[in-house]
Amino acid sequence: MKKQLEQFAAEHTLSLNKSDMYGSYNGYQVSIRWGNIWTSSAFYVGFHVNLGNKANEVINWLTISQKKELRIANVTVDGSGFYCIFTNMTLGSSLKKAHTVLYAVIEYLKAQGIPGDVCPYCGLPMEEKKLVEDNFCLFNAHEACFASKLSQVQDAETAEASMPNNYLKGFLGALLGGLVGMLIFWGLFQLGFLASISSLVGALVGSLLYTKFGGKNNKMKIVIIAVVVFVLTAAAFFLCYLQVVRDAMTEAGVYGSTIEMLSYLLETNQEIRAAFWGDFAMSIVFTIVGIVVVAMSMVRQQKKVSSGMKKHS
C-alpha cells in the first residue's frame, strides 16, 4: 500500500503524508486525501484554484458533461478551491481514477483560462505565500487571506454554539424520521421482505429533521436518534407479526386477543417460534447497522471546520 502511494506521489511530483498528498501538478495546486472504512470511504481530489465567476460553469462540466466519463460521486466548493469526491474501493483503482481526474480537470481548467498559480482565496498572484491547511488539505495561499477565512469560520462556530438547543423539537424530528422507517419496514414486510434499509432511511431522515427542527448536532442527537429508530423499528416488527396473526385468525374464524394468540403460538409452536425470533434477530442486526452508519456520518459532521485549518511552517 505504501509503495503504491509513494510511486503515485513521485510520478505526480506530490509530497506524501500519512493520509494525504499535495503539491503542484502541471502548474496547478492539487491535493488528495483519503480515509478508511471507519472514518471515510471516500477519496478527495482537491484543486486549489480561484474559480471566480466560472464556478457554476466548472461544476456543471464536472457533474453533467463529464458525469459518465469521470463518475465523480460529488463535487464541493469552498474558499480554498473545489473537491472531486468518489468512493474509495481499492487503493489501486482509486489512484488510477485520481490520475484520470487530475489530468482531465487540469486540461479543462487550462482551456478555460483559469490560472493555477494564484491564491485560491482571493485569486491574486502570490509574491509571498504560506503553506496552509484547509479542509484537511495542504496548499499555498496568502497568509492574510487564510487568517481572514479562519476568523470567519471561528466566528460562525461561536455563533452556532451560542444558539439555543431545542431537544423537544429535535426529538419530534427524530420521531418523524423513525416513523418513515416504520412505514418502509411495514411496506416491505407486506411483500415478504425484512427491510434492511428501513433503519438507515429512518435515521437519515431523523437526523435531517432533528437539526431542521432546532436540535444541535451533538452527542445527545446521536443517542436520541439511535434510541428512537431502534424502538420504532422493533415496534414495527411486532406490529407486522401481529397483523399476520390477525389475518390468520380472521381467515380461520377465530376471535380474541391478537397479542394473546401470538404469545400462545410462540409458546406452543416451535416452528413459528424459530421463525419469529430468527426474523427478529435479523431485523435487529439490520437496525444496528443502519444506525451505526448514520451515527458515523453525524460524528464526522460534528467536527469543527476550524479543526481542519491551520498554518504550516
NORNORKA-V905993 format. One record per residue. N is the residue number from 0. NEAR is the number of other C-alpha atoms within 12 Angstrom. Layout:
((N:NEAR) (N:NEAR))
This chain:
((0:14) (1:15) (2:12) (3:18) (4:30) (5:21) (6:19) (7:28) (8:28) (9:18) (10:18) (11:29) (12:22) (13:26) (14:28) (15:27) (16:20) (17:15) (18:25) (19:31) (20:36) (21:36) (22:33) (23:30) (24:31) (25:23) (26:23) (27:35) (28:39) (29:43) (30:45) (31:47) (32:39) (33:35) (34:25) (35:16) (36:16) (37:15) (38:21) (39:24) (40:23) (41:30) (42:38) (43:39) (44:45) (45:43) (46:51) (47:47) (48:42) (49:32) (50:32) (51:26) (52:12) (53:18) (54:23) (55:17) (56:18) (57:34) (58:27) (59:16) (60:24) (61:31) (62:24) (63:19) (64:16) (65:22) (66:19) (67:12) (68:17) (69:27) (70:23) (71:32) (72:24) (73:23) (74:32) (75:26) (76:27) (77:24) (78:30) (79:39) (80:40) (81:36) (82:38) (83:41) (84:33) (85:32) (86:26) (87:28) (88:19) (89:20) (90:24) (91:18) (92:16) (93:31) (94:34) (95:21) (96:30) (97:39) (98:26) (99:22) (100:35) (101:32) (102:23) (103:22) (104:38) (105:31) (106:20) (107:24) (108:32) (109:20) (110:12) (111:19) (112:17) (113:30) (114:29) (115:35) (116:33) (117:32) (118:36) (119:42) (120:35) (121:25) (122:24) (123:22) (124:19) (125:22) (126:13) (127:16) (128:24) (129:23) (130:26) (131:33) (132:32) (133:37) (134:35) (135:32) (136:38) (137:40) (138:44) (139:41) (140:40) (141:29) (142:27) (143:20) (144:29) (145:33) (146:22) (147:18) (148:29) (149:29) (150:18) (151:18) (152:24) (153:20) (154:17) (155:17) (156:19) (157:15) (158:12) (159:19) (160:17) (161:11) (162:14) (163:17) (164:22) (165:21) (166:28) (167:20) (168:23) (169:34) (170:34) (171:28) (172:34) (173:43) (174:36) (175:30) (176:38) (177:43) (178:33) (179:30) (180:40) (181:41) (182:27) (183:29) (184:38) (185:33) (186:20) (187:20) (188:26) (189:19) (190:12) (191:14) (192:19) (193:33) (194:35) (195:31) (196:33) (197:42) (198:49) (199:38) (200:34) (201:43) (202:48) (203:36) (204:31) (205:46) (206:46) (207:32) (208:30) (209:38) (210:32) (211:23) (212:26) (213:24) (214:32) (215:32) (216:36) (217:27) (218:20) (219:26) (220:38) (221:38) (222:27) (223:33) (224:50) (225:37) (226:27) (227:35) (228:47) (229:38) (230:28) (231:35) (232:47) (233:35) (234:25) (235:35) (236:40) (237:28) (238:24) (239:34) (240:34) (241:25) (242:22) (243:24) (244:29) (245:23) (246:18) (247:18) (248:21) (249:15) (250:11) (251:11) (252:10) (253:14) (254:16) (255:15) (256:16) (257:24) (258:21) (259:16) (260:24) (261:28) (262:19) (263:17) (264:23) (265:21) (266:15) (267:13) (268:15) (269:14) (270:13) (271:20) (272:19) (273:16) (274:16) (275:27) (276:19) (277:17) (278:25) (279:26) (280:18) (281:21) (282:34) (283:30) (284:24) (285:27) (286:41) (287:29) (288:24) (289:31) (290:39) (291:26) (292:29) (293:31) (294:34) (295:26) (296:25) (297:31) (298:23) (299:22) (300:23) (301:22) (302:20) (303:24) (304:25) (305:25) (306:20) (307:19) (308:28) (309:26) (310:26) (311:18) (312:11))
